[in-house]
Amino acid sequence: MAAVVALSMPAHAEDQYITVASTTSTEASGLFGHILPEFEEETGIEVRVVAVGTGQAIEVAKRGDADVLFVHHKPSEEAFVENGFGVKRHPVMYNDFIIVGPGDDPAGVEGMENAPGALAEIAEAEAPFASRGDDSGTHKKELGLWDKAGVDVAEDGGSWYRETGAGMGRTLNTAAGMNAYALADRGTWISFDNRQDLELLVEGDPDLFNPYGVILVNPEKHGHVKAEMGQQFIDWLTSEDGQDAIASYRLRGQQLFMPNAGGDN
């Protein structure tokens, strides 16, 4: 069931809200809980967030059940705009993906900076790997990395490759419970408490770059879209105030997302 963040507003502003289809990482990491009160105080517009995997969020937006799409798989975002469902993609922020796994590291990938190479080693060792398997941005990234590694998990995954069909937190719980490797976004990893024997093993590959974009759902496709208020939210996210709010969010002393309204490099 979609997680929903709905922050209260005065009675006279009950109709002053927008719906944002977004990813589990922006909600579960606590980012929205940090930045949305600032936006709402400044504009009087309530933001209701439907937090699901990127693929599901895009489907929500395609149906016109959201005013704004805020996700993290650039090729899918660009296709969303090119196919007429969105107005324009705006870069907002980025973090990165990491590969975590058991401390004893049976595949011997610790310290590698080549993510596809690390996945190839995991496949060669047939070491347990927990995949989200949910068409999220993280799952899409993972499948792209397996492809670069020359591993067809649909054909070669066998019993070592486990799809959870769940969000990032639940997938990390599964990985911790079965001493498995997993691809995770750094923000969720920082906020994840049940690490057990899991450790961060692989990071730093440019292939692990994880940009987030925001898009106004096309009001020409769905006439009920609250285009003016949705654009206010986008303008705020990409403004100095919004970018400062994103940069100021820290958990356990670590910055989870880097503001990037100027571009995706």
N, C-alpha and C positions, 0 to 999 in steps of 0.2 A: 504494500500500500504506500502511496506517495507520502513522503514526509512533508509537512506543511509548516512554514513559519509564518505566523500571522500576528503582527504586533498591533496592540490596541490603539484606537484613535478616538477622539472626541465624537459624541453622537452626531454633531452637525456635519462631520466629515465622513460619515459612513460610506458614502458613495465615491469618496476620493481614494480609490485604490487601483492598483494594477496587479496582474498575475504574471509572475516570472517563472518560466520553465527552466530549471537549472539542474546541475549535477549533484550527486550525493557529496562530493568532496567539498563544495563550497558551503554546504549546510552542515555536514558532519564535522568539519574542521572548526566550526565556530565563527567563520568569517562573516556570514550574514548577520549573526547575532551581534557582531561588533560594528559593522558598517551601516546596517539598515536604520538603526535609531537616529544616526546623524542625518541621513537623507530625509527621513520622515519628519524630523524636527525642523529641518530647513525648508521643506516644501509642503508639508501637510498631506503628503500622499503616502498611504499605506502600501506596503509591498507584501503580497502573499506569494510565497515560494512553493512551487511544486518541485521537490527534489527527488530526481530519479536518475538512472543512467543517461548518458548523452543521447544514445539512440532513442530511448523512450521519450526524453525531453523534446527531441526534434519532432517526434510523432505528435506529441501534445501540441506543439506550436503549429505543425502543419494542419491540424484539425481546427485551429483557431481557438483552442482552449487556453491560450496564453497571449499576453500582449508583447512580451519580450522573451527572447531566447538567450541564455547565458551559459555556454558550455565550453568543452575543451577538446574538440577534434576538428582542426582547421579545414581539412578536405570536406568533411560533412557540412560544416558551416558554410563554406563557399558554394557547395552544391545547393544548399537550402536557399541561398540568395539567387543563384543562377536559375533555379527552377521557379522563381517568382514567389516563393513563400516568405522571403524576408526582404527588407529594404536595402540594408548595407551592413556589412560586418565591420565592427570596430574592435581593434585590439584593446584589451583592458589590463591584463596582468599575466604572469607566468610563474610556474614553479618547475619542478622536474620529477621524472619518474625515477625509481630506484628498484633494485632487485634485492629482496630480503630472503633469508633462508636460515636453516638450522646452524647453530654455532659450530657443530663439528664439520659442516660443509662437505658432504660426501662427494659433490661434483668438483670441488676444488676451484671455485670461481672467485673467492674473496680477493678483492683488490683489482680485479679486472676492470678496465675502462671501456671494453668493447662489449656492449650488451648483447648483440646477436651471437657473438662468440661465446659468451657466458651461457646463453640459452642452449647453444649447440652442445656444450659440455654437460649441461643438465640432462639433455635428451640422451646423450651418449651413455651417461651413467644410469639412465632410467630412474633418476632420483625424483621423488614425489614433487609435483608442481600443482599449486592451487590456482586455478584461473577463475576470474569472475564469470566468464561465459554468459554475459548479459547484454552484449551489444553496447556497452558503455564506452566512453572515450578511452578509458584505461584498457578495456578489452580490445578495442580496435587497435590501439597502440601495440598491445601485446601480440596480436595476430600479425601485425606488420613486422615486428621484430623476429617472430618465428619464421616468417617468409624470408627475411634477410639472412637468417641462420641456415636456411635450406632445410628446415624441418616442417613437414606437413603433419600437424598435430592431429588432424582429423583421421589421417591414415596411420600415423606412427605413434600416437599418444599412448595407446595401450592403457594398462592399469595405473601407470605412474602419473598420467595427466588427468586431473580431476576438475571438472567444471562445477562451480558452486551455484551458478545462476543467481548470485546475490551481490549486494553492494560491497564496497571496499572493506568496511569494518568487519562484516561477517566473513568475508573471504580471508582476511588476516587472522581472524579467530580460527577458521578451519586450518589455515597453514600452521598456526601455532600448535593446534591440537594434534596434527599429524606430522610435525617436523618437516614441512614442505617448503619449497621455494615459492615465491610469488612476486609479481610485479605490482608495485604500489605507487601512488603519488605521495610525494614527500610530506605534504600537509597532513594527510590522513595518518601517515606513519608517526609523525611527531605527536599527534593527538591520541594515538592508540596505546591503551594501557596494558592489554593482555599479551605482552610480547613473549612471555615464557622463555623459550630457548632461541627465539628468532633474533637475528642480527642483521644490520644493514651490511650487505656484502659487495654490491656493485653500484657505482655511481659515476657521474662525470662524462659519460658518453654524450656527444651532441645529439645523438638519436633519441636521448631520453628527455629532451626539451619538451615542455608541456605548456603551450600557450592557451589562454582563454580569450574568447571573443563574445561580444554581445551584439544582438541583432533585434531590430524592431520587426515584429511580425507585420507583413504587408497588409495594410488596411484595404487595399484594392482587392485582395483575395478574401478577406473577412472584414466586412463593413463594421462590425461591432468592436474591432480592436481600438483600444484607447490610445490612439497614436500620439496625441499631444503629451499625455502624462508619461507614456512609455518612453518617448524621446527625452523628456525631462530626466528620467532615470538614467538613460544612456549618457546624456550630456553631463550629468553629475558624476557618474562613474569615471568618465574620462577627463573630468576637470581636475584642477589642482586639489580641491577639497576631497574629491572622491579618491584620487590617487594617494593622497596623504593618509586617508582613512585606511586604505588597503595596506599601505606600507607600515602603518603603526600597529597592525595586528600581530601580536606575538603570543606564542604559547611555549611554556618551559624555556623562556628566554630566546626563542628562535623565531625569526620572521618566516611566515609560512608562504606568503605570496609577494612577488615583486611587481610593482606597478609598471605598466608597459604600454600606456596609451599611444605612445609615439610609433609603435611598430612591433613586429614579432621577432626581430633579430636577437 
